[in-house]
């Protein structure tokens, strides 16, 4: 069924339906990988192969999803959080990941914070 005859001819609409948006399709495949791994249907590597997603594409998807969720949980909207707030959140995430962060990890966090202050 045509939504807007001015925008699509019938063949154009069918093509759009069949081909879809490549970015949206990749996002759907990444979500399938995430769910498959969560449900223990596949190992991480097998899920990537099954859904034809590269490691880099999946990690990019996870990063973008986490950023969106951080902003929503922090401010209640998708409005951008200040860069310094973002780095403080990121610092907390990194340090909470390690129960006893090594000196190397602590130094990396300090370096990130220093760069964040220089950006702001």
N, C-alpha and C positions, 0 to 999 in steps of 0.2 A: 504494500500500500504506500502510495506517495504521501510524504508529509507536506512538502511544499513544492508545487509544480514549477515555481519560478527558479528554485534552486537546483532541482534535479530533473533530468529526463528519466523515463522509466529505466532505461538501461544504466544510466548513471547511478540511480538509487540502488539498483540491484548490485552493481559493482561495489558500491560503498558498503553495502550489507555483507557481501561475500569477502571482500578484502579487509575492510575495517581499518582502523587506525593502528599502525605498527607499534606505536608506543603503548597504546592500550592493550594490545595483544601481549606484548612483552610483560606488562604489569600483571596481566591475568596468569601468565605462565609462571611468573615469579611467586605469585600468591599460591599457585598450585604446588610449587616446590616447597614453599614454607609449610603448607598444610600437610603435605605428604611426609615430610620429615618429622613434623610434630606428631602425626598419627603413627609414626614408625612403619609406614608403608614401604618406604625406601630409605636407604642410606643417603647422606647428603650428595655424594658423587653420583649415585644411581638416579636420584631425582633430577639433578641437573641434566644428566644425559637423556632421561626419559622425556623431559619437557623442553629440551633443546635450549637451555639457558647456560650461558658461561658463568664461571665463578665471579668474574668482574661485574657482569650484569646483575647478578643476584645480590652481590654486596652493595652495589649502587642502589638497588631497590630497597634493601634493608636500611641503608643510611638515610635515604629520602623519607622513608616511612617513619623512622625514629625521629628525624628532625620535625616532621609534621606533628607527631605525637607529643614531643617535648613542648613545642610552641602552644599546642592546644591545652595541655595540662598546666602549663605555666601561666598562661594568660586567659584561657577560656575561649580563645579565638585563634585563627590562623595568622593573626597579625604578627609581624616580625618582633622577636625579642631582641634587645640590644646585644651587641657583640660581646660585651663584658659579661652579661647575664648568661649568654650561651656558653662561653668558656668556663664560667663557674659551674654550670650544670655539667658540662663535659668533664671537668676536673673531678667532681663528685662521682660521676659514673666510673671514671678510670680508677680512682682510689677505692671505690666500693667493690670493684671487681676483684681486687687483690686483698686478701685478708691481712697480709703483712707485706705492703709494697716495698720493693727493693729500692736501694739508693738510685739505681738507674731509672726506675719508674718515676720516683719522686722528682728527679732532675728533669725528666721529659715533661712532667706536668708543670714544673716551674718555668721551663722554657716556653711552653704554650701560653702560660699566663703572661709572661713578659712580652711575647709577641702580640697577645691580645691587647695589652695596655698600649703598645706602640701603634696598633691599628686604630684604637679609640681615640 
